[in-house]
Amino acid sequence: MTWISGPLVAFDLETTGTDVETDRIVTAAVVRLEPDGAVSAERTWLLDPGVAIPEQASAIHGISTAHARAHGAPAASGVAEIAQAVAAVLRAGTPLVVMNARYDLSLLDRECRRYGLESVGERLGNEPSPVIDPLVIDKHVDRYRKGKRALHALCAHYGVSLDDAHDARADAVAAARVVRRMGEQHRPVGTMALTDLHDLQIRAAAAQSASLQAYLRRTTDPTAVVEPSWPVIPRSR
């Protein structure tokens, strides 16, 4: 049996911004999908991030500062529950699907540090694995395709519906369905052992970052630096 014929668990965050070092979690979802694509279990969170949610972020995911403060769980307890849920998935050996894992898993790592909690990696005793990232895989299997690689674009390309985009649950479900479709269409990836697939993505993500960095230095910013690490950006000292 290959990973595309087994269950997948998808993880997604909606946040206050795009900086993994300073931004905060607003909503999160961990969703289990069976081989037929049906959702068999799910858990979602709404947190009070403890800071104001910028209007630009609220416009994307629809959660205002007032709503999060009135209805959200305290950030520290919510982050602890999210980290525990993600670690439990990986401890069981179930593939964790995370669109742009470098962002979501790194931000969760920094939130754990902020509140003095064990990170996912610390709970596991090693780097989070096995992780499957639709963004990294798509760039690897279809390197020269033009156009955007955001989740909505991948859904359109692989024929997966995405209703209620930027809702953590909806995005998680779509990411899992997209990556399963990728594995079906690109059999060398779809039949790969999970450990080999995880290692492939580490190398592919580093190569993709190096290529983008070279392009930026050539065209717009001679000092551009694009983070190569995946699935978690190492913490700065």
QUISUL-V124996 format. One record per residue. N is the residue number from 0. RES is the residue in three letters. SS is DSSP state (helix for helix, strand for strand, loop for the rest). D_LAST is the distance of its C-alpha to the last C-alpha in Angstrom with 2 decimals. Layout:
# QUISUL-V124996
N,RES,SS,D_LAST
N,RES,SS,D_LAST
This chain:
# QUISUL-V124996
0,MET,loop,42.15
1,THR,loop,39.35
2,TRP,helix,36.47
3,ILE,helix,38.42
4,SER,helix,41.21
5,GLY,loop,39.15
6,PRO,loop,37.35
7,LEU,strand,34.14
8,VAL,strand,31.79
9,ALA,strand,30.15
10,PHE,strand,27.21
11,ASP,strand,26.69
12,LEU,strand,24.98
13,GLU,strand,26.18
14,THR,strand,23.73
15,THR,loop,23.54
16,GLY,loop,22.28
17,THR,loop,20.48
18,ASP,loop,16.85
19,VAL,loop,14.81
20,GLU,loop,12.06
21,THR,loop,14.83
22,ASP,loop,18.05
23,ARG,loop,19.78
24,ILE,strand,22.20
25,VAL,strand,25.87
26,THR,strand,27.76
27,ALA,strand,27.19
28,ALA,strand,29.61
29,VAL,strand,29.91
30,VAL,strand,33.28
31,ARG,strand,35.16
32,LEU,strand,37.63
33,GLU,loop,40.41
34,PRO,loop,41.73
35,ASP,loop,44.21
36,GLY,loop,41.48
37,ALA,loop,42.50
38,VAL,strand,40.01
39,SER,strand,40.56
40,ALA,strand,37.83
41,GLU,strand,35.37
42,ARG,strand,33.14
43,THR,strand,31.89
44,TRP,strand,29.92
45,LEU,strand,30.08
46,LEU,strand,27.43
47,ASP,strand,27.39
48,PRO,loop,23.91
49,GLY,loop,24.06
50,VAL,loop,23.99
51,ALA,loop,26.72
52,ILE,loop,27.08
53,PRO,loop,27.69
54,GLU,helix,31.20
55,GLN,helix,30.09
56,ALA,helix,28.34
57,SER,helix,31.32
58,ALA,helix,33.65
59,ILE,helix,32.05
60,HIS,helix,31.82
61,GLY,loop,34.38
62,ILE,loop,32.53
63,SER,loop,32.82
64,THR,helix,30.98
65,ALA,helix,34.23
66,HIS,helix,34.74
67,ALA,helix,31.27
68,ARG,helix,31.71
69,ALA,helix,35.21
70,HIS,helix,34.76
71,GLY,loop,31.12
72,ALA,strand,29.70
73,PRO,strand,27.07
74,ALA,helix,23.67
75,ALA,helix,22.18
76,SER,helix,25.17
77,GLY,helix,25.42
78,VAL,helix,21.87
79,ALA,helix,22.54
80,GLU,helix,25.78
81,ILE,helix,24.42
82,ALA,helix,21.74
83,GLN,helix,24.52
84,ALA,helix,26.93
85,VAL,helix,24.77
86,ALA,helix,23.92
87,ALA,helix,27.66
88,VAL,helix,28.65
89,LEU,helix,26.52
90,ARG,helix,27.51
91,ALA,loop,31.08
92,GLY,loop,30.55
93,THR,loop,31.52
94,PRO,loop,30.06
95,LEU,strand,27.71
96,VAL,strand,28.50
97,VAL,loop,25.87
98,MET,loop,26.68
99,ASN,loop,23.66
100,ALA,helix,21.57
101,ARG,helix,18.42
102,TYR,helix,18.71
103,ASP,helix,20.16
104,LEU,helix,18.23
105,SER,helix,14.80
106,LEU,helix,15.97
107,LEU,helix,17.30
108,ASP,helix,14.06
109,ARG,helix,12.40
110,GLU,helix,15.64
111,CYS,helix,15.48
112,ARG,helix,12.18
113,ARG,helix,13.86
114,TYR,loop,16.85
115,GLY,loop,15.58
116,LEU,loop,17.21
117,GLU,loop,16.96
118,SER,loop,15.93
119,VAL,helix,18.62
120,GLY,helix,17.04
121,GLU,helix,16.77
122,ARG,helix,20.33
123,LEU,helix,21.53
124,GLY,loop,19.80
125,ASN,loop,18.89
126,GLU,loop,17.93
127,PRO,loop,20.26
128,SER,loop,23.54
129,PRO,loop,26.19
130,VAL,strand,25.20
131,ILE,strand,27.68
132,ASP,loop,26.72
133,PRO,helix,29.86
134,LEU,helix,28.17
135,VAL,helix,26.91
136,ILE,helix,30.19
137,ASP,helix,32.40
138,LYS,helix,30.89
139,HIS,helix,31.35
140,VAL,helix,34.94
141,ASP,loop,36.18
142,ARG,loop,34.20
143,TYR,loop,36.81
144,ARG,loop,37.93
145,LYS,loop,37.89
146,GLY,loop,36.86
147,LYS,loop,34.07
148,ARG,loop,31.96
149,ALA,loop,31.11
150,LEU,helix,32.32
151,HIS,helix,35.61
152,ALA,helix,36.33
153,LEU,helix,35.65
154,CYS,helix,37.91
155,ALA,helix,40.61
156,HIS,helix,40.36
157,TYR,helix,40.53
158,GLY,loop,43.05
159,VAL,loop,41.05
160,SER,loop,41.79
161,LEU,loop,39.07
162,ASP,loop,40.44
163,ASP,loop,38.47
164,ALA,loop,35.51
165,HIS,loop,32.21
166,ASP,loop,33.25
167,ALA,helix,30.61
168,ARG,helix,33.37
169,ALA,helix,35.39
170,ASP,helix,32.52
171,ALA,helix,31.52
172,VAL,helix,35.16
173,ALA,helix,35.61
174,ALA,helix,32.54
175,ALA,helix,33.90
176,ARG,helix,37.37
177,VAL,helix,36.22
178,VAL,helix,34.28
179,ARG,helix,37.29
180,ARG,helix,39.53
181,MET,helix,37.34
182,GLY,helix,37.68
183,GLU,helix,41.42
184,GLN,helix,41.87
185,HIS,loop,39.66
186,ARG,helix,40.83
187,PRO,helix,38.74
188,VAL,helix,35.66
189,GLY,helix,37.59
190,THR,loop,38.86
191,MET,loop,35.64
192,ALA,loop,34.27
193,LEU,helix,31.23
194,THR,helix,29.03
195,ASP,helix,30.25
196,LEU,helix,29.77
197,HIS,helix,26.14
198,ASP,helix,25.52
199,LEU,helix,27.57
200,GLN,helix,25.43
201,ILE,helix,22.22
202,ARG,helix,24.17
203,ALA,helix,25.92
204,ALA,helix,22.92
205,ALA,helix,21.34
206,ALA,helix,24.78
207,GLN,helix,25.30
208,SER,helix,22.08
209,ALA,helix,23.08
210,SER,helix,26.54
211,LEU,helix,25.51
212,GLN,helix,23.23
213,ALA,helix,26.20
214,TYR,helix,28.52
215,LEU,helix,26.56
216,ARG,helix,26.24
217,ARG,helix,29.93
218,THR,helix,31.13
219,THR,loop,29.10
220,ASP,loop,25.84
221,PRO,loop,25.49
222,THR,loop,21.74
223,ALA,loop,21.02
224,VAL,loop,18.07
225,VAL,loop,18.54
226,GLU,loop,15.91
227,PRO,loop,17.51
228,SER,loop,15.80
229,TRP,loop,18.10
230,PRO,loop,18.62
231,VAL,loop,15.04
232,ILE,loop,12.34
233,PRO,loop,9.23
234,ARG,loop,6.44
235,SER,loop,3.80
236,ARG,loop,0.00
